[in-house]
Amino acid sequence: MNPQSHARPGIRRLKPYQPGKPVEELERELGIEGSIKLASNENPLGASPRVADAVTRALAEVERYPDGGGVVLRRSIAAKLGVSDDTITLGNGSNDVLDLIARVFAGPGDEIVFSEHSFAVYPIATQAVGADAVVTSAVEYGHDLEAMADAVTAKTRIVFVANPNNPTGTWNAADDVKRLLQNVSAEVIVVIDEAYAEYVEDERYPDTLAWLKEFPNLVITRTFSKIYGLASLRIGYSVSSPAIADLINRVRHPFNVNSLAQAAALAALEDDEFVGASRRVNQQGMVQLEAGFRQLDLQWIPSVGNFITVDVGRDAGPVYDALLREGVIVRPVANYGLPNHLRVSIGRPEENERCLQALKNVLA
Ligand SMILES: *Cc1c(COP(=O)(O)O)cnc(C)c1O
């Protein structure tokens, strides 16, 4: 038997998600030490110190199944966001929730709309359920929300909007997002993926949570992987109408979020000081990298996330490889339709400096 020919067509055409290269792997391959990774938008400060204590306490009961309903954590998230508990659905990372949403609402013959240069998980979730991707053109690397609304047809089940977007760091203002919601049929689920929301300080950034009652087809996703620094534990969530939460819960694996992740998230949520410090380090690092790129005469895409995507002015593949040999791991984004760009996660000042120096060496 040839398993390929038995796989469903969407899956056969699927390219697996390419994660950032781990430091250990690079060092083993090249026999080097002291490398840095600025490739997966991880928090360079780690996580709140409260997390280690919470996880250690939770370790005492690893033999027990986690709270499948995530009751305590959901209550805490809801209180923080000013919404009710029954709007929150926990996922094994927010990617899990994105995938569940596709499974609940779309299947073969249906369409899912997302933008060019947007997050790699949308095509994967789309093809995994056998739906057809409708990809709208970007404007200045960002989402063209008017084009996205226009792309909706009677077959459309979901629109995915990353705000801010990864890997471009672009974002859409409240007026434009609201117009999208007004222009799209209430029969279509509109997912606003806000993985980097906590980094954005511009007052034109939408408070989508305030719109949930007005738009029952709106789903907002957030994560603990980015500003909270819990990427390894895999925990994220959606905020939606209780009716949508109920549907997602029907396909959600009963214990999709482990108890260490739940304990960690609960502790992380309470540490506003750590979140504030993470935001400051990010802003300063952004300024530092922009200044460095300017000195190198490189263009970049203005970003409000914890990463910045820079145009190296040539095929970025060899530049990426040369940076690896300098012990600096960044992210190639050719698979996002950006063959001349590299995405650099904002690091600590010394990491940013090292990255800029390596880039200077490599481009010389
Ligand atoms: C990192 C990221 C996520 C979050 O992924 P997790 O599964 O929560 O780790 C979601 N959306 C976008 C656009 C991202 O960049």
The ligand as an SDF file (V2000), in Angstrom:
LIG
                    3D

 15 15  0  0  0  0  0  0  0  0999 V2000
    2.9290   32.4990   17.7560 C   0  0  0  0  0  0  0  0  0  0  0  0
    1.5970   32.7070   17.1120 C   0  0  0  0  0  0  0  0  0  0  0  0
    0.4680   32.0770   17.6170 C   0  0  0  0  0  0  0  0  0  0  0  0
    0.5190   31.2940   18.8770 C   0  0  0  0  0  0  0  0  0  0  0  0
    0.8850   30.0320   18.7910 O   0  0  0  0  0  0  0  0  0  0  0  0
    0.7280   29.0970   20.0780 P   0  0  0  0  0  0  0  0  0  0  0  0
    0.1340   27.8630   19.5110 O   0  0  0  0  0  0  0  0  0  0  0  0
   -0.2010   29.7630   21.0300 O   0  0  0  0  0  0  0  0  0  0  0  0
    2.0870   28.9360   20.6190 O   0  0  0  0  0  0  0  0  0  0  0  0
   -0.7530   32.2990   17.0100 C   0  0  0  0  0  0  0  0  0  0  0  0
   -0.8610   33.1320   15.9720 N   0  0  0  0  0  0  0  0  0  0  0  0
    0.1990   33.7830   15.4760 C   0  0  0  0  0  0  0  0  0  0  0  0
    0.0040   34.7300   14.3610 C   0  0  0  0  0  0  0  0  0  0  0  0
    1.4620   33.5600   16.0230 C   0  0  0  0  0  0  0  0  0  0  0  0
    2.5170   34.1830   15.5130 O   0  0  0  0  0  0  0  0  0  0  0  0
  1  2  1  0
  2  3  1  0
  2 14  2  0
  3  4  1  0
  3 10  2  0
  4  5  1  0
  5  6  1  0
  6  7  2  0
  6  8  1  0
  6  9  1  0
 10 11  1  0
 11 12  2  0
 12 13  1  0
 12 14  1  0
 14 15  1  0
M  END
$$$$
